[in-house]
Amino acid sequence: MPIQLKSRCLPPDEPVDLMNVAFAQPRKPVREGVPHVESWMTPDRISGLDAWRELKKACPREWRFVKINVTFEVRTPLGLLS
């Protein structure tokens, strides 16, 4: 069911949580001794934020954008075993 239609079925004062999962994109160290930086601005996160902004304009209610960040270590086999 489209999200806008669901919005009409809920009480107007009830917030809606939009869950967005991003898997860390590890970056190489900029220089020796500097740890890598994980970037959470993945294509799905960017398009999710764009859709969230559009929803707020189209359907006046409280839309909560919930960011779920999955680290690189959790995705690796060794990370799953520890």
Number of C-alpha atoms within 10 A of each C-alpha: 5 6 12 11 10 10 18 10 9 11 9 13 9 11 13 16 11 14 11 15 15 18 19 19 15 14 11 12 11 10 8 7 7 9 11 12 13 14 14 20 14 14 10 14 17 14 12 18 17 11 12 16 13 11 17 13 10 10 15 11 16 14 17 13 15 11 15 13 13 14 17 13 13 14 12 10 9 9 11 9 7 7
